[in-house]
């Protein structure tokens, strides 16, 4: 198109200066002057073309370009764009509401350009703040913490803000502010894992320009994962898809772990819904399979779909068919941890599929060879299903890009030649619970790029290959547990391992040094011996789980635990460790589980009052002494399990133990504890209310119904108190009856006295009760008859008296469970109670009303007796009388017989009387 004027041509020659002229007066003045200069140059240029040489014209144009560059350069450098004062002030107000313990916002100072502050980006032409990114990224090498505090409404001043990211901070369970919905220019909103809770404000639906919405995982990881009270609440938003329908520009939606409810999405309208969605992450909610109906209607451009850990069910083939709208675009599909059933669907239509996760479902059938046609596949996870069939080389024929293969927990038969040369190089392999042994197959040893190797319970035996640790020097995750591998471990300090599980094998020797990057170390149930001093030789800043239980470790515990500040699980139980428990254990403020049971530790318990996160303390079966510390109840208020059995603790039970409101298992048995039971059991609310605890994550040995049993996942419902074999005195306090969810109570072998609480039967969930070998007196309360779940009962060797209450359970126990109580009577004892079978003045034998009922029930006069009598009478009557009524000849014969009999009797009687009379006359 021809240029119509000089003024129209100038912006084309000086575009940068043209833009600058709208930003400040100085640039505008230069631009105006340059326009005039431009006119002169144009005139000279065309004059030269008409009358001068071409050379002169080119020189003129070159000068013009140089002048323009110099001029614009000077303008740009003389006045750089700074943020607006109002927006800088708004950001400072926002900062005032935050708690910045690590001084992450040190650059936010009054006199500095806010465009240069951390997390801030501005438009380089207008100076408006367009980006606020304060997402927290943990760095173990830096002493940094997440931001806390409040979100100030001063952010409303940032009218041109299009990117807001506050992810991974800690906003203390506050509700997402409603005013965020007024930031109309927002294109990306990321608030993931920032400890928000409560309902999502509907005002977010006003953000019509939004491309990315991420509200995932807003729950406090310190809480029980089954406790949904700290999860972002969308549970009442039954039309949450329609609530999102206003966001028509969305390309990325992440609402994982947001409590999305089970909604029938087939009934919803999809008018005006976003058709541009490419990324959909909804894992960890309560969605049902109707979500596929929604997916099929809202977009045909899906690239990544993650619906794992929901309540999806049904035939997986039907659900996969609904995704045909994305068969040309879908790259990632994660349907793991649901309840799908059925056989392998046809995935060959998804030509770009690179990640497929169907783990932890109920899939069956075999894996077809067609899986080998998914040439784009990089990760395949089928772990935890019920699939069968034979796995051969043909399943991997064209999978040259495959990097991750997880098949553990199925029923496949592995038929891969040991000399097979796979077309891929894996970085992750999981083939646990298959018969791969006795040696590790050679094709696995050829996967030298492995970073994760899971061969648990794989029938491996013998020693590891000589070059095993050299071949897999890049391993980060290794699980060889539950095999029969023996030998000693080399020095692993130069390895890259962060997770190592060698438990339940036959490894022996001393513990080596491990990788300083270690996060989890599981070596339980082996034959390791010697001291633990090697642990102190290396710093393990990230170590969170350490389990070396059930070995032959000996010596004293080293006093270097202050260097394990991230430790959450410490299990050294069932070894031969001795000496005092080191005081440095008290520095482990993040510790959750402490297992030191079944060793030879002695002395007093060091202070652990700084370990306020402890959920479980198991110090049973040692030689610890001294009084039970009061700080246990004062500081360890999160305790769920406290096991101090079989030690030498003395003194009284501290009243502070009643502050352990969350306690599920309290075992103080087999010590030297004296005094009375505390009168505050009603403070232990976990034993009074039915609640879902976190006990499914524990393993613990408990005496249950007289037998020591190791509990695992079945520990979740356990509620137990065991204070047996001590020197407890006084009476059992009435508050004990408040523990209505208690399942096991053992107070045997003490010196308890007094009467049993009358409302003892309120503990209706009791399955095991042992009060034997005390000095308890009085009657067994009538409320005992309400203990309908009792399967173990022992009240023997006390001073109980009176009648044993009648109940569905109490009479079913052996009489030995009541022996040693000379005053007890009634079933199941043979001794009758006073008043049974006495004779009153009217000469009728009576007992109690209940006993009379027993006698009636036990005698001949019963319901069966009356039924038999009636049936006999009716049968006999109609057999005789009926036949006489119906048969005339029988009737005549019968009455003739009666007449003859009467005559015969009369004659005989008359003759006999005559003889008697003649005899008397003589």
C-alpha positions in Angstrom: 0.0 0.0 0.0 1.5 3.4 -0.9 2.4 5.9 1.8 0.1 8.9 1.6 2.0 11.4 3.7 5.2 12.0 5.5 3.5 11.8 8.9 2.3 8.4 7.9 5.7 7.2 6.9 7.5 8.4 10.0 6.2 5.7 12.5 7.4 3.1 10.0 10.9 4.5 10.1 11.0 5.3 13.8 8.7 2.7 15.5 10.5 2.5 18.8 10.6 6.3 19.2 7.0 6.4 18.1 6.0 4.1 21.0 8.3 6.1 23.4 6.5 9.3 22.5 3.3 8.1 24.2 5.2 7.4 27.5 6.9 10.7 28.3 7.0 14.3 27.1 10.7 14.3 26.4 10.3 11.5 23.9 7.4 13.3 22.3 9.4 16.4 21.8 12.2 14.4 20.1 9.7 12.6 18.0 8.2 15.9 16.7 11.6 17.3 15.9 12.6 14.2 14.2 9.5 14.3 12.0 10.5 17.8 10.8 14.1 16.5 10.2 12.6 13.6 8.4 10.7 15.9 6.0 14.0 17.7 5.2 15.8 14.4 4.5 13.0 13.2 2.3 13.1 16.4 0.2 16.9 16.1 -0.1 16.6 12.5 -1.0 14.2 13.0 -3.8 16.2 16.0 -5.0 19.3 13.9 -5.2 17.5 11.2 -7.0 16.2 13.6 -9.6 19.3 15.7 -10.1 22.1 14.1 -8.2 23.8 10.8 -8.0 22.4 7.6 -6.6 25.4 7.5 -4.3 24.3 10.7 -2.6 20.8 9.4 -2.1 22.0 6.2 -0.4 24.3 8.3 1.9 21.3 10.4 2.8 19.3 7.4 3.7 22.2 5.9 5.8 22.5 9.1 7.7 18.8 9.1 8.4 18.9 5.6 9.8 21.9 6.4 12.0 20.2 9.5 13.4 17.1 7.6 14.1 19.0 4.8 16.0 21.0 7.3 18.1 18.0 9.4 18.9 15.8 6.5 20.0 18.7 4.9 21.9 19.2 8.1 23.9 15.5 8.3 24.6 15.3 4.8 25.9 18.3 5.1 28.2 17.6 8.5 29.5 14.2 7.6 31.0 13.7 3.8 31.9 10.2 2.7 32.8 9.4 2.6 36.5 6.4 1.2 38.3 3.5 3.5 39.2 3.5 5.0 42.7 0.0 3.8 43.5 0.9 0.2 42.6 4.1 0.3 44.6 2.1 1.5 47.6 -0.4 -1.3 47.1 2.4 -3.9 47.1 3.8 -2.5 50.3 0.4 -2.7 51.9 0.2 -6.3 50.7 3.6 -7.0 52.2 2.5 -5.6 55.6 -0.2 -8.4 55.9 2.4 -11.1 55.3 4.6 -12.9 57.8 8.0 -13.2 56.1 10.2 -15.1 58.6 13.0 -15.8 56.1 13.0 -12.2 54.8 12.2 -13.4 51.3 10.8 -9.9 50.4 13.9 -8.0 51.5 14.0 -6.3 48.0 10.6 -4.8 48.7 11.9 -1.5 50.0 10.3 1.9 49.8 12.9 3.7 47.7 13.4 1.1 45.0 11.6 0.6 41.7 8.9 -2.1 42.5 9.4 -3.6 39.0 12.8 -4.8 40.2 11.4 -6.4 43.4 11.4 -10.2 43.8 8.4 -11.8 42.1 7.3 -8.7 40.3 7.2 -8.1 36.6 6.0 -4.9 34.9 4.9 -4.0 31.4 8.0 -2.5 29.8 6.0 0.2 28.1 3.4 1.3 30.6 5.1 0.3 33.9 2.0 -1.4 35.2 2.5 -4.5 37.4 1.4 -7.5 35.4 3.0 -10.4 37.4 3.0 -11.3 41.1 4.8 -14.6 41.7 5.5 -15.4 45.3 5.3 -19.2 45.1 7.4 -20.9 47.6 10.1 -23.3 46.6 11.8 -25.3 49.4 15.6 -25.3 49.3 17.3 -27.5 51.9 20.5 -25.4 51.5 18.7 -22.2 52.5 17.1 -21.4 55.8 13.8 -20.4 54.1 10.2 -20.7 55.1 6.9 -20.2 53.4 5.0 -16.9 53.6 2.1 -16.7 56.1 -0.4 -14.1 57.0 -3.3 -12.4 55.2 -3.9 -11.4 51.6 -4.6 -7.6 51.5 -7.3 -6.2 49.3 -4.8 -3.6 48.2 -4.0 -6.0 45.3 -7.1 -4.5 43.7 -4.9 -1.5 42.8 -3.0 -3.8 40.4 -5.7 -3.4 37.7 -3.4 -4.8 34.9 -2.3 -7.9 36.9 -2.6 -10.9 34.6 -0.4 -13.5 36.6 -0.9 -14.3 40.3 0.9 -17.2 41.9 0.9 -17.7 45.7 1.3 -21.5 45.6 3.1 -23.5 48.3 2.8 -20.9 51.0 0.8 -21.2 54.3 -2.2 -19.0 54.7 -3.4 -20.8 57.8 -6.7 -22.2 56.5 -8.1 -18.9 55.4 -10.8 -18.6 52.8 -9.7 -17.5 49.3 -10.5 -13.8 49.2 -13.5 -12.8 47.2 -11.9 -9.7 45.8 -9.6 -11.9 43.6 -12.6 -12.3 41.4 -12.4 -8.5 40.7 -8.9 -8.8 39.1 -10.5 -8.8 35.7 -7.2 -9.0 33.7 -6.0 -12.2 35.3 -5.0 -14.9 32.9 -3.3 -17.2 35.3 -4.3 -17.8 38.9 -2.3 -20.3 40.9 -3.0 -20.9 44.6 -2.0 -24.6 44.9 -1.0 -26.2 48.2 -1.2 -22.8 50.1 -3.4 -24.1 53.0 -6.6 -22.4 51.9 -9.8 -23.9 53.2 -13.5 -23.3 53.1 -15.7 -22.7 50.0 -14.3 -21.3 46.8 -15.8 -17.8 46.2 -18.2 -17.8 43.2 -16.6 -14.4 42.2 -13.8 -16.4 40.6 -16.3 -17.1 37.8 -16.0 -13.4 36.8 -12.4 -13.9 35.6 -13.4 -14.3 31.9 -9.9 -13.9 30.7 -8.5 -16.7 32.8 -6.4 -19.3 31.0 -5.0 -21.2 34.0 -6.8 -22.0 37.3 -4.9 -24.0 39.9 -6.4 -24.5 43.3 -5.0 -28.0 43.9 -4.0 -29.7 47.2 -5.0 -27.1 49.7 -4.7 -29.2 52.9 -2.3 -29.2 55.8 0.0 -32.2 55.3 0.5 -32.4 59.1 -3.0 -33.7 59.4 -4.3 -37.2 58.9 -4.6 -37.7 55.1 -8.1 -39.2 55.7 -9.2 -36.1 57.5 -11.0 -33.9 54.9 -11.7 -31.0 57.3 -8.7 -29.0 56.0 -9.4 -29.6 52.3 -10.6 -26.8 50.1 -14.3 -27.2 50.1 -16.2 -27.5 46.8 -18.3 -30.3 48.2 -21.5 -28.2 48.3 -20.9 -26.9 44.7 -23.0 -29.6 43.1 -23.0 -27.7 39.9 -19.3 -26.9 40.0 -18.9 -27.6 36.2 -21.5 -24.9 35.5 -19.7 -22.6 37.9 -16.7 -22.9 35.7 -18.7 -22.4 32.5 -18.1 -18.6 32.5 -14.3 -19.3 32.2 -14.6 -19.8 28.5 -10.9 -19.2 27.8 -9.6 -21.9 30.2 -6.9 -24.1 28.8 -5.6 -25.5 32.1 -7.8 -26.5 35.1 -6.3 -28.0 38.2 -8.7 -28.8 41.0 -7.0 -31.8 42.5 -7.8 -32.6 46.2 -10.5 -29.9 46.4 -13.3 -32.1 47.8 -15.2 -32.1 44.5 -18.4 -34.1 45.2 -20.0 -37.1 43.5 -22.3 -35.4 41.1 -24.3 -36.7 38.2 -22.8 -34.6 35.4 -25.1 -36.0 32.8 -27.9 -33.7 34.0 -25.9 -30.5 33.5 -25.9 -28.1 30.5 -22.7 -27.4 28.7 -23.7 -24.2 27.0 -20.9 -21.6 26.9 -18.4 -24.1 28.4 -14.8 -23.8 27.6 -13.9 -25.7 24.4 -10.2 -24.9 24.7 -9.3 -27.0 27.7 -6.1 -28.9 27.2 -5.0 -29.8 30.8 -7.4 -31.3 33.3 -6.2 -32.4 36.7 -8.9 -33.5 39.1 -7.2 -36.2 41.1 -8.0 -36.9 44.7 -11.7 -36.0 44.7 -15.0 -37.9 45.0 -15.9 -37.9 41.3 -17.9 -40.7 39.7 -17.7 -41.9 36.1 -20.1 -39.3 34.8 -17.1 -37.0 34.6 -16.3 -38.7 31.3 -19.6 -37.4 29.9 -18.6 -33.9 30.9 -15.1 -34.3 29.4 -16.6 -35.5 26.1 -18.8 -32.3 25.9 -16.4 -29.5 27.0 -13.4 -29.9 24.8 -11.8 -31.9 21.9 -8.3 -30.6 22.6 -7.3 -32.5 25.7 -3.6 -33.2 26.0 -3.3 -34.1 29.7 -6.0 -35.8 31.8 -5.5 -36.8 35.4 -8.5 -38.4 37.2 -6.6 -40.6 39.6 -7.7 -41.3 43.2 -11.4 -40.7 42.7 -14.5 -42.9 42.8 -14.6 -43.8 39.2 -16.0 -47.2 38.5 -17.5 -49.4 35.7 -16.1 -51.0 32.6 -13.0 -49.2 31.7 -13.6 -49.8 28.0 -16.8 -47.8 28.1 -15.0 -44.9 29.8 -12.1 -44.8 27.4 -14.5 -44.8 24.4 -15.8 -41.4 25.6 -12.3 -40.0 25.2 -12.3 -40.5 21.4 -12.8 -36.8 21.0 -9.2 -36.4 22.0 -7.7 -39.3 20.2 -5.5 -37.0 18.0 -4.3 -34.8 20.9 -4.2 -36.9 24.1 -0.7 -37.4 25.5 -1.2 -38.2 29.2 -4.0 -40.3 30.8 -4.0 -41.1 34.5 -6.9 -43.2 35.8 -5.0 -44.9 38.6 -6.4 -45.5 42.1 -10.1 -46.0 41.1 -12.4 -49.0 40.8 -12.5 -49.7 37.1 -12.9 -53.2 36.1 -12.8 -55.1 32.8 -10.1 -55.9 30.3 -7.5 -53.8 28.4 -9.2 -51.2 26.2 -8.1 -50.4 22.7 -5.6 -47.5 23.1 -4.1 -47.8 19.6 -6.3 -44.9 18.4 -4.5 -42.5 20.7 -1.5 -42.1 18.4 0.2 -39.5 20.6 -0.3 -41.2 24.0 3.0 -41.0 25.9 1.9 -41.6 29.6 -0.7 -44.2 30.6 -1.4 -45.0 34.2 -4.1 -47.5 35.1 -2.6 -48.7 38.4 -4.6 -49.7 41.5 -7.8 -50.6 39.8 -9.6 -54.0 39.3 -8.6 -54.7 35.7 -8.4 -58.3 34.6 -7.7 -60.3 31.5 -4.5 -60.3 29.6 -2.3 -57.6 28.1 -2.7 -57.8 24.3 0.3 -57.6 22.0 -1.2 -54.4 20.5 0.3 -52.5 23.4 3.5 -52.8 21.5 2.1 -50.6 18.7 1.9 -47.5 21.0 5.2 -46.2 19.6 4.9 -42.9 21.5 4.5 -44.5 24.9 7.1 -43.4 27.4 5.4 -44.5 30.7 3.2 -47.5 31.4 1.8 -48.2 34.8 -0.5 -51.2 35.5 0.5 -51.9 39.1 -2.0 -53.3 41.6 -4.5 -54.9 39.3 -5.6 -58.5 38.7 -4.3 -58.9 35.1 -3.2 -62.3 33.9 -1.5 -63.8 30.9 2.1 -64.1 29.7 4.4 -61.1 29.2 6.7 -61.7 26.2 9.0 -59.6 24.0 6.2 -59.0 21.5 4.5 -56.7 24.0 7.5 -54.2 23.7 8.2 -54.6 20.0 7.9 -50.9 19.0 8.2 -49.3 22.4 11.6 -47.7 21.8 10.7 -44.6 23.7 9.6 -46.4 26.8 11.2 -45.1 30.0 8.9 -46.2 32.8 7.4 -49.7 33.2 5.4 -50.6 36.3 3.8 -54.0 36.4 4.0 -54.9 40.1 1.1 -56.6 41.9 -0.6 -58.4 39.0 -0.7 -62.1 38.1 1.3 -62.0 35.0 3.7 -64.8 34.0 7.0 -63.2 32.9 8.5 -65.0 29.9 11.3 -62.8 28.9 14.5 -64.4 27.8 17.4 -63.5 30.1 19.4 -62.7 26.9 16.7 -60.5 25.5 17.9 -57.1 24.3 15.1 -54.6 24.8 14.5 -51.8 22.3 14.3 -49.3 25.2 16.4 -48.0 28.0 14.3 -47.6 31.1 14.7 -45.0 33.9 12.1 -46.8 36.1 11.2 -50.5 36.4 8.7 -52.1 38.8 8.2 -55.8 38.7 7.6 -56.8 42.3 5.9 -60.0 43.2 6.9 -62.0 40.2 9.1 -65.0 39.9 12.2 -63.5 38.4 14.9 -65.2 40.5 17.0 -66.6 41.7 19.3 -64.2 39.9 18.4 -60.7 38.6 17.7 -61.2 34.8 20.4 -60.0 32.5 18.0 -57.9 30.5 17.4 -55.9 33.6 21.2 -55.5 34.3 21.4 -53.9 30.8 19.1 -51.1 31.8 22.0 -48.9 32.9 19.9 -45.7 32.9 17.7 -46.9 35.7 16.9 -44.4 38.4 14.2 -46.5 40.0 14.2 -50.3 40.5 11.4 -52.1 42.4 12.0 -55.9 42.6 10.4 -56.6 46.0 9.2 -60.2 46.6 10.7 -61.4 43.3 12.2 -64.7 44.5 15.7 -63.4 44.3 18.4 -65.2 46.3 22.1 -65.5 46.6 24.3 -62.4 46.5 24.0 -59.4 44.3 26.1 -59.3 41.1 29.6 -58.0 41.8 29.1 -54.9 39.6 25.5 -54.3 40.7 26.2 -51.0 42.5 28.5 -49.8 39.6 26.0 -50.7 36.9 23.3 -48.8 38.7 25.3 -45.9 40.0 22.5 -43.5 39.0 19.8 -45.3 41.1 17.7 -42.9 43.2 15.1 -45.4 44.3 15.8 -49.1 45.0 13.5 -51.7 46.6 14.8 -55.3 46.9 12.8 -56.1 50.0 11.2 -59.5 50.8 13.8 -61.6 49.0 16.5 -64.0 50.2 19.6 -61.9 49.2 22.6 -62.2 51.4 26.0 -60.6 51.7 27.5 -57.4 52.9 26.7 -53.9 51.7 29.6 -51.8 50.2 30.3 -48.2 51.0 27.3 -46.3 49.4 28.4 -42.8 50.3 29.0 -41.9 46.6 25.7 -43.2 45.4 22.7 -41.1 44.4 20.2 -43.1 46.4 17.4 -41.2 48.2 15.2 -44.3 48.8 16.6 -47.7 49.8 14.6 -50.7 51.0 16.4 -53.9 51.6 14.2 -55.1 54.5 13.4 -58.8 55.0 16.5 -60.2 53.4 19.6 -61.9 54.8 22.1 -59.0 54.6 24.7 -59.1 57.3 27.8 -57.3 58.6 28.2 -53.8 59.8 26.2 -50.9 58.5 28.1 -49.0 55.7 28.0 -45.3 55.0 25.1 -44.2 52.8 24.4 -41.5 50.3 24.0 -38.0 51.9 21.0 -37.5 49.7 19.2 -40.4 51.5 15.5 -39.7 52.3 14.3 -43.1 53.4 16.3 -46.1 54.6 14.6 -49.5 55.4 16.9 -52.3 56.5 14.6 -54.1 59.0 14.5 -57.9 59.5 18.1 -58.6 58.3 21.2 -59.7 60.2 23.1 -56.4 60.4 25.3 -56.3 63.5 27.7 -54.0 65.3 27.2 -50.4 66.5 25.3 -47.5 64.8 28.3 -45.2 64.9 28.6 -45.2 61.1 25.4 -43.1 60.9 27.2 -40.2 62.5 30.0 -40.2 59.9 27.8 -38.7 57.2 25.4 -35.8 57.2 21.9 -36.8 56.1 20.0 -33.5 55.9 17.0 -35.0 54.1 16.6 -38.3 56.0 13.0 -38.7 57.1 12.5 -42.4 57.6 15.0 -44.7 59.3 14.0 -48.3 60.0 16.7 -50.8 61.1 14.5 -52.8 63.4 14.8 -56.6 63.9 18.5 -56.9 63.4 21.5 -57.7 65.7 22.7 -54.2 66.3 24.5 -53.7 69.6 26.2 -51.1 71.7 24.9 -47.7 72.8 23.0 -45.2 70.6 25.3 -42.5 69.3 24.5 -39.0 70.6 24.4 -37.3 67.1 20.7 -37.1 66.4 20.8 -33.3 66.2 22.0 -33.7 62.6 18.9 -35.5 61.5 16.5 -32.6 61.7 14.1 -33.9 59.1 13.7 -37.3 60.7 10.0 -38.3 61.1 10.2 -42.1 61.6 12.9 -43.7 63.8 12.5 -47.5 64.3 15.4 -49.3 66.1 13.2 -51.9 67.8 14.1 -55.5 68.4 17.9 -55.2 68.4 20.5 -55.6 71.2 21.1 -51.9 71.9 21.9 -50.9 75.4 22.8 -47.9 77.6 20.9 -44.7 78.1 18.7 -43.2 75.4 20.8 -40.1 74.2 19.4 -36.7 75.0 20.0 -35.5 71.4 16.8 -37.4 70.4 15.0 -34.5 72.0 16.2 -32.2 69.2 14.1 -34.1 66.6 11.2 -31.6 66.4 9.7 -33.2 63.3 9.7 -36.7 64.7 6.3 -38.6 64.4 7.1 -42.2 65.2 9.7 -43.4 67.8 10.2 -47.1 68.2 13.0 -48.2 70.6 11.1 -51.3 72.0 12.7 -54.7 72.7 16.2 -53.6 73.5 18.2 -53.2 76.7 18.0 -49.5 77.2 18.3 -48.4 80.8 18.2 -45.2 82.9 15.6 -42.5 82.9 13.8 -41.3 79.8 15.4 -38.1 78.4 13.3 -35.1 77.7 11.4 -35.3 74.4 9.1 -32.3 75.1 10.4 -30.5 72.0 9.2 -33.4 69.8 5.7 -32.0 69.9 4.7 -33.8 66.6 5.1 -37.3 68.0 2.2 -39.6 67.3 3.6 -42.8 68.5 6.2 -43.7 71.3 7.0 -47.3 71.8 9.6 -48.0 74.4 8.3 -51.3 75.6 10.4 -54.2 76.8 13.5 -52.3 78.0 15.0 -51.6 81.4 14.0 -47.9 81.7 13.4 -46.6 85.1 12.3 -43.5 87.0 8.9 -41.8 87.1 6.7 -41.4 84.0 7.5 -37.8 83.0 4.8 -35.2 83.2 5.9 -33.6 80.0 4.4 -36.5 78.1 0.9 -35.2 78.7 1.9 -31.6 78.6 3.9 -31.4 75.4 3.1 -34.5 73.4 -0.6 -33.7 72.9 -0.8 -35.4 69.5 0.1 -38.8 70.8 -2.0 -41.6 69.5 0.0 -44.5 70.9 2.0 -44.6 74.1 3.6 -48.0 74.9 5.9 -48.2 78.0 5.1 -51.8 79.0 7.7 -54.1 80.6 10.1 -51.6 82.0 10.9 -50.4 85.6 9.0 -47.2 85.7 7.8 -46.2 89.2 5.8 -43.6 91.0 2.2 -42.6 90.2 0.5 -42.1 86.9 0.8 -38.4 86.2 -2.5 -36.5 85.9 -1.2 -34.8 82.7 -1.7 -38.1 80.8 -5.4 -37.2 80.7 -4.4 -34.3 78.4 -3.7 -36.9 75.7 -7.1 -36.4 74.1 -6.1 -38.3 70.9 -4.7 -41.4 72.6 -6.0 -44.7 71.2 -3.6 -47.1 72.8 -2.1 -46.6 76.3 0.0 -49.5 77.6 1.8 -49.0 81.0 1.6 -52.6 82.0 4.4 -54.6 83.8 6.0 -51.7 85.6 6.3 -50.6 89.3 3.6 -47.9 89.1 1.7 -47.2 92.3 -1.0 -44.9 93.5 -4.5 -44.7 92.1 -6.0 -44.4 88.6 -6.5 -40.8 87.5 -10.1 -39.5 87.8 -10.0 -37.7 84.4 -10.5 -40.4 81.8 -13.4 -38.4 80.5 -10.8 -35.9 79.0 -9.6 -38.6 76.6 -12.1 -37.8 73.8 -10.6 -40.2 71.3 -11.8 -43.1 73.6 -15.3 -41.5 73.9 -16.1 -40.8 70.3 -16.0 -42.9 67.1 -13.5 -41.3 64.8 -11.3 -42.3 61.9 -7.8 -42.2 63.1 -4.4 -42.5 61.4 -3.6 -45.9 63.0 -3.7 -47.6 59.7 -0.2 -46.2 59.2 1.3 -47.8 62.3 2.6 -51.3 63.1 2.5 -52.3 66.8 2.6 -55.4 69.0 -0.2 -55.5 71.5 -1.5 -58.0 74.0 -5.0 -58.6 72.5 -7.3 -61.0 74.3 -4.4 -62.5 76.2 -2.2 -63.0 73.1 0.6 -60.7 71.8 -0.3 -59.9 68.2 1.4 -57.6 65.7 -1.1 -55.2 64.3 -0.8 -53.4 61.0 -3.7 -51.9 59.1 -6.1 -53.6 61.4 -4.9 -51.3 64.2 -7.1 -48.5 62.8 -10.1 -49.4 64.9 -8.2 -50.3 68.1 -8.9 -48.6 71.4 -7.0 -50.1 74.3 -5.8 -49.4 77.8 -3.5 -51.8 79.6 -2.2 -51.0 83.1 -1.9 -54.6 84.3 0.9 -56.0 86.6 1.6 -52.8 88.6 0.9 -51.8 92.2 -2.2 -49.6 91.5 -4.4 -49.1 94.5 -7.7 -47.4 95.4 -11.0 -47.8 93.5 -11.7 -47.7 89.8 -12.9 -44.1 89.1 -16.4 -43.6 87.7 -14.9 -41.5 84.8 -13.6 -44.7 83.3 -17.2 -45.5 82.0 -17.0 -42.4 79.8 -14.6 -44.3 77.4 -17.5 -45.7 75.4 -15.3 -46.6 72.4 -12.8 -48.6 74.4 -12.4 -52.2 73.1 -9.8 -53.6 75.5 -9.3 -52.8 79.2 -6.8 -54.7 81.3 -6.3 -53.6 85.0 -5.4 -57.1 86.2 -2.7 -58.0 88.8 -2.9 -54.8 90.8 -4.2 -53.9 94.2 -7.4 -52.1 93.1 -10.2 -52.1 95.7 -13.6 -50.7 96.3 -16.7 -51.2 94.2 -17.0 -51.2 90.4 -18.7 -48.1 88.9 -22.4 -48.7 88.4 -22.4 -47.5 84.8 -19.4 -49.7 83.8 -21.7 -51.2 81.2 -21.6 -47.9 79.2 -18.4 -49.2 77.6 -20.5 -51.2 75.3 -17.8 -51.7 72.7 -15.6 -53.7 75.1 -14.4 -57.0 73.6 -11.8 -57.8 76.2 -12.0 -57.0 80.0 -9.6 -58.3 82.6 -9.9 -57.1 86.2 -8.5 -60.3 87.7 -6.3 -60.6 90.8 -7.2 -57.3 92.5 -9.2 -56.6 95.7 -12.4 -55.3 94.1 -15.4 -55.9 96.3 -19.2 -55.5 96.1 -21.6 -56.7 93.5 -21.0 -56.9 89.7 -23.1 -54.0 88.4 -26.2 -54.9 86.5 -25.0 -52.8 83.6 -22.5 -55.5 82.9 -25.3 -57.3 81.1 -25.1 -54.6 78.4 -21.5 -55.7 77.4 -22.8 -57.7 74.4 -19.4 -57.7 72.5 -17.4 -59.3 75.2 -15.4 -62.3 74.0 -12.7 -62.3 76.8 -13.6 -61.7 80.5 -11.7 -62.4 83.6 -13.0 -61.2 87.0 -11.3 -64.0 89.0 -9.5 -63.6 92.4 -11.3 -60.5 93.7 -13.7 -60.0 96.6 -16.9 -59.8 94.5 -20.2 -61.0 95.8 -23.8 -61.3 94.9 -25.5 -62.7 91.9 -23.8 -62.6 88.5 -26.1 -60.4 86.3 -27.9 -62.3 83.6 -26.9 -61.3 80.1 -26.3 -62.7 76.7 -22.5 -62.9 77.3 -21.8 -63.2 81.1 -23.2 -66.8 81.4 -21.2 -68.0 78.3 -17.8 -67.7 80.0 -16.2 -70.5 81.9 -16.7 -70.6 85.6 -13.0 -70.2 86.1 -13.3 -66.5 85.0 -15.3 -65.9 88.2 -13.4 -68.1 90.6 -11.7 -66.8 93.7 -14.8 -64.6 94.5 -16.3 -66.5 97.5 -19.4 -64.3 97.5 -20.4 -64.7 93.9 -23.2 -67.0 92.9 -25.5 -67.9 90.0 -24.8 -69.2 86.6 -22.2 -70.1 85.3 -21.2 -70.9 88.9 -22.7 -74.0 90.5 -23.1 -72.1 93.8 -26.8 -71.1 94.2 -27.6 -67.6 95.5 -29.2 -67.2 99.0 -33.0 -67.3 98.7 -33.0 -69.8 95.8 -35.6 -72.7 96.5 -36.8 -71.5 100.0 -40.3 -72.5 101.4 -42.7 -69.7 102.5 -45.7 -69.9 104.9 -48.1 -71.1 102.2 -46.0 -74.2 101.7 -45.0 -73.3 98.1 -41.4 -73.4 97.2 -40.3 -70.0 95.8 -37.1 -68.3 94.7 -36.7 -65.0 93.1 -39.0 -64.1 90.2 -36.2 -64.7 87.8 -35.4 -68.1 89.4 -39.0 -69.1 89.2 -38.9 -68.5 85.5 -35.8 -70.6 85.3 -37.5 -73.4 87.1 -40.5 -73.2 84.8 -38.3 -73.2 81.8 -36.3 -76.1 83.0 -39.3 -78.4 84.1 -41.8 -80.6 82.3 -44.5 -78.0 82.1 -43.4 -76.1 79.0 -44.9 -75.0 75.7 -43.8 -78.2 74.1 -45.6 -80.2 76.8 -48.9 -78.5 76.1 -48.5 -78.8 72.3 -47.8 -82.6 72.7 -50.8 -83.1 75.0 -53.2 -81.3 72.7 -51.9 -83.2 69.6 -52.2 -86.5 71.5 -55.7 -85.9 72.6 -56.9 -84.8 69.2 -55.2 -87.7 67.5 -56.5 -90.3 70.0 -60.0 -88.9 70.0 -60.5 -88.9 66.3 -58.8 -92.3 65.8 -61.4 -93.9 68.1 -64.5 -91.7 67.9 -64.1 -90.8 64.3 -63.9 -94.4 63.2 -67.1 -95.2 65.3 -69.0 -92.3 63.7 -68.0 -93.2 60.2 -68.2 -97.1 60.3 -71.7 -98.4 61.4 -70.6 -102.1 61.8 -67.7 -101.0 64.0 -70.1 -98.8 66.0 -72.5 -101.8 66.6 -69.7 -104.1 67.4 -68.2 -101.6 69.8 -71.4 -100.9 71.7 -72.2 -104.6 71.8 -68.8 -105.2 73.3 -69.5 -102.6 75.9 -72.9 -104.1 76.7 -71.4 -107.6 77.0 -68.6 -106.2 79.1 -71.2 -104.5 81.3 -73.2 -107.7 81.7 -70.1 -109.7 82.4 -69.0 -107.3 85.1 -72.4 -107.2 86.6 -72.7 -111.1 86.7 -69.2 -111.4 88.2 -69.9 -108.7 90.7 -73.2 -110.3 91.7 -71.7 -113.8 92.1 -68.8 -112.3 94.2 -71.3 -110.5 96.4 -73.3 -113.8 97.0 -70.2 -115.6 97.9 -69.2 -112.9 100.4 -72.7 -112.9 101.9 -72.7 -116.7 102.4 -69.3 -116.6 104.0 -70.4 -113.9 106.4 -73.6 -115.9 107.3 -71.5 -118.9 108.3 
